[in-house]
């Protein structure tokens, strides 16, 4: 689904990634973890095509990201949905128009069909119909994320990229948002890639965890295997007070 | 979705004797290239036919919407479909009935409300402006009593950014306007043989009127918009709130330096631009009327009393003050969204230019007996 080979990134003299490889299979739910400034979001932006690595190749759906004509590239972009950290809703459009926007741009669905699909997506992310006319400035943080998720899903993507999906949400909302993503992953057979700092989110969501350290992916394995992986970052991340408690909670739920 | 990998292909529809079977991938992406053909085929299916969806590969909510519309908003009489397809159709069936609430339509009441709101907004602008000026006055008093608090670095940065950096473009515009004005006037004056009056026309016109107004329009577009946008973005990113939280007066640190800097920089910029415009006029007069530079420079003080220069300086300072005040006023009114930012920046530049021209007209009347040789 997503294949990164030999990615190298640098900002001026600072090298962020060097010879980074990652292969994500269809249907996986991959969490990308790493210390602050290790280039997680940058890697996500490489996959979206907002930035280009100076070395290496990004492949999506088996094809290089920037191959083919403009139309082919545009169609490829429509096969994945992105949830930005701050939601990135258009502040001039209301909730329904925001969700409908990618669909309208496609010029395939009739206005009535757009309405139906928007209503269905809103129900999917547990928004009430009367929220449709609200402006983004009137929404709470959790609702912004829900609307942004609905917008990311409206083109029925195969791949969903989430940048800090639970950052800025209270634990309760964060848990329900995680449950929502997990439910959607199951129902829509999505492939999901997310960047997160939150061990709870990570434990609840991921089928695989990619650990970004020393400018490359040092480990790509399931949660159980990652926890036992011997690396200073993994130790700090999962072995810290918060990490241990979150893992204990996670195991408790599964027993 | 049955098997995400299998049955990869374009969506298709086969209609035989009361039986409709669909095959291929029915997803937004695969339907998009042939949507109108599929719509026609679906519409052509006779009512009461038996539908079979079992050969469909992938099936998403857009396809479900398409089918639901083809069925006229109710379940087909006879349907063969997998559980997940039925679920997708069921989800659509629940949302197809209810319409999304739409923003209310424009009515007569809205017109009255809009009119009232406009008046109230106007009043709030005036109130805000008075408050801003009052606060600036208080800040100024504070700075005079505590000279250590004076935002000198910000003022100096402002003079550099808004004054020094505007010099090249002001020079270019001034020079060209001078050339054009001189050229046009020379054509007329030549006809009357009143060549030497070019000095009076250019001197009075540029130093007294054109220089200050020209610079004001340039600066309103260049620095006024920048000020509004800067304050606006600081509002969007909560920087202004952060300053307040740190106990730092936003007017003292953000507004006062800008207002003072522009009030100081504008007269100098006016002098510079007027000089450049006169130079352009001189060049043009020399080419057109064969007036030497020496004659021009020599005649200028006699033709244009020094009071005009002071009026030009005064206008420059006043216009600078107006532009900076208006720009900061609109900048502080920006609400945290992109629409508001663009609306306020536009309003800032338009209001600043209008107010400058208005003030210029008032000043022209007020100073009509000063510095005009009769």
Interface residues (C-beta under 8 A of the other chain):
Chain A: X26 X27 X75 X78 X79 X90 X91 X92 X94 X96 X106 X108 X109 X112 X113 X115 X116 X117 X118 X119 X120 X121 X123 X124 X129 X130 X132 X133 X135 X136 X137 X155 X156 X188 X189
Chain B: X1 X4 X27 X28 X29 X31 X32 X35 X60 X61 X62 X65 X66 X68 X69 X91 X92 X94 X95 X96 X98 X99 X100 X101 X102 X103 X335 X336 X337 X338 X339
